[in-house]
Amino acid sequence: RVYRVLDQDHHMLALKEVDLSDADPAAVRSFKNEIALLEKLQGEPHIIRLYNWEHQPQERVLRIVMECGDVDLAKMLINIRDSSPNDQ
């Protein structure tokens, strides 16, 4: 789930909570590797800003605080696919 939250200065951020209750250790490592990659890409153009993250193993949840994007990438790709002519 992704929630819109406000920081102490009232800037809109995104709080992403990833339910890890069904995730095996390899999946958890994969999520953490993606976060590490995002950390390395900070400051590059077109990369969402990552503010903080935490893994709570006892709660089986991963929380990520990041810049609130205007567009969901999955929705954008679906819109592009649906607006392009079909190849038949």
N, C-alpha and C positions, 0 to 999 in steps of 0.2 A: 504494500500500500504506500501511496505517496500523499503526504499532507502538506498543505501550505501553512507556514508558520511565520511569525514575526520575530525578529531579533530584538535586542534591547533598544536599538535605534529605530525600530518600526520598519525595517526593510523586510520585504517578502523573501522567504527562503523556502526550499523544499526539504522536507524530512521524509526520507524513504526508509520504511521498515521492511526488512526481508525476513519472512517466517522461515526459520531453519529447522522446524520440528520434523520435517521429512527428509532433510538434507543429510547425506552421508559426509564423512570427513573430506572426501575429494571435492565435493560440491562447495563446501565451506572454504577450502583452499582456493578454489576457482574464484569465488566472490572476492576473497582477500587479494588475489592476484590482480583482478580487475581494478580494485581500489588502488593498489600500488601503481598500476599503469596510469590511472587517472592522476595520481599524485605527481608522477614524473612529467606528465603533459601540462601541468598547471602553468599558466602564463602564455600558452600557445593560442593562436587565434582559433575561434570556433570551439573551444573546449570549455565546458561548464566548470565553474569554479567550485572546488571541493573545500568546505570549511572545516569539517570534522567528521569522524566516524568512530563507532564503537561496536565491539562484538561482545555480547552478553551470553556466554555459553550456557549458564544456568537457566536463562530465560529462553534459550534457543532462538535468539533474534540478533540481527545485524541492523544497526541504524546508521544512516548516512545523511549528513546535513550538507546541502549544496545550493548553488545558485538556482533560483526558480526560473526554469526555461519557459518561454512563451508557447512553445510547440512541443508536443509529444512526438518523438521520432517515429515510433510505430504508426501513429495516426497519420503523420506526414507521408510516410512511405505508402500507406494504403491509399491516401488521396492521390498521390502521384500515379500509382498503379491503376486506380479506377478512372483517372482522367486521360490516360494514354490509350491510343487505339489498340485494339486486340490484334495480335499477330495470328492470322489464320491462313 
